[in-house]
Amino acid sequence: MNPVPDEVRSWLNKANSDLLSARILVEHSPLVLGPAAFHCQQAVEKTLKAFLVWRSVPFDRVHSLVYLVDLCEAEEPRFSSMREAAENLSPYAVEIRYPGDVLEISPNEARQALAAAEAVVDLSLACCRLSCGSRSPKRIE
């Protein structure tokens, strides 16, 4: 087995789990919006890292989506369209998970975060054209 496709698949599988978690939490009653936004951020972070692994681009182990988009954009110009999503989702990496200056988000903001995450996941999957047959990573619907 080639380790790069396996590592890419692992990143994408983790991202899909985060995306599915976000979907469930956005629809949960009562609403669980902070963790949903966190999982949106995580799905994006992991798909961007999957793309970078696929392209053999080294990256720092950070949560900065803007930094990751910059690296991805240098390899694939289509990632420039993801900059705004990265900027909007970045605060959900840490701030939303801890007490103090807690970010409060509305149901609409959570749905926007989910839509942004889905767009980045879809673009990353389109750019990571792996020839993995039936084991090819797919977005969970």
N, C-alpha and C positions, 0 to 999 in steps of 0.2 A: 504494500500500500504506500502510495505517495503521501508523506506526512502533511504537505501543504493543503491538499483538498480535505483531508481529515480534520485539520485544525480549523480551516474555514468552516466546514460543516459544523464543528463543535461550537464555534462562535455564533453561527446562525441559529443553531438549535436553541442555545441559551437565549438569544434575542427573541426567537419565536415564543419561548416560554414567558418572557417578560411582556411581550405584546399581548399574549392571551390573558395573562394576569391583569394587565391594564384594562382590557375589554370587560372582563368579569367585574372588576372593581367599579368601573364607570357605570355599569348597569345594576350594581348591587343596591339593595335597599336594607338599611339606610346607606346613603352614598358614602363611599370611601375614596375621596378624591385625592388626598395627599399621596397615599401609596400608589394610586393609579398613575399620577403624574411622575412619580419616581420610576415606576416600571416603564413608562414611555421614554424617559431619559435613558434608562438602562438599555432598552431595545435599540435605540439609536446608537448609543456608544458601542454596543457589541456588533452591530452591523457595519459600522464604519471600521472598526478594528478587523472584522472579517475581510472587508475589501482590502485593507492595507496588508494583511497577511497574504491574501491571494496575489497581490502585486509585489510581494516581498519588500515592502517599505517598512523600515524600522520605525517604531513609535515609542514614546514614553508611556508608561502605564499611568495615565491621567484620566480625569473625568471631563476634561474640557472638550466639549463637542466642537467648538469653533476651531481649536487646534487640530482636531481630527479631520474636520471638513477641509481645512487648509491643505493638509497632507493628501487627502483624497482628491481634491480639486487639481493638485499638481499632476496627478496621474490621469484624471478623467474630468474634463471641464464641466460635465453635466452636474457635478456635485456643487457647483457654484449656486445652483438653485436651492440648495439645502441650507445655505448660510442663515437665513432668517429662522428656520426651524431650529437650527442648532443654538442660536442665540436665545430663542424663546424657551427651549427645553433645559438649557444649562443650569438654571437656578434649582431645578428639581433634583439634581444629583445629591446635594447634601442638605441645603437649607430647609427643605420641606420635611426632613426626617427627624429633626431635633427641636426640642422646646426652646423658647426664647423668642427671637424675631421670626416667628413662624409665618411662612407664606400661606395665606389662605387663598384657595382658588375656588372659583365658581364651577357649577356643573358645565357651563358653556366653555370655560377655560380648559377643563379636563377633556371635554370632547375635542377641542381644538388641539390639545396636546396629543391625543390619540390619533387624530387625522395627520398631524405632522409626523409622528413616529411611523405611521403606516406608509407615508410617502417616502421617507428615508429608507425604510426596509425594502419597499418595492424597487427603488432605484438601486440600492445595493445588490439586491438579488439579480436585477437585470444586468448589472455590471460584472457580477461574479458568475459568469457563464461557465459553470463547472460541467464537465462531461462525466457525471457520476451515475448515470442511469437512473434506476428507481430510487437510489439513495440520495439523489440530488436534493439539496435543501429547498423547502418551499415554505411560504408564509402560511401560517395556520389561519384558517377562515373561521 
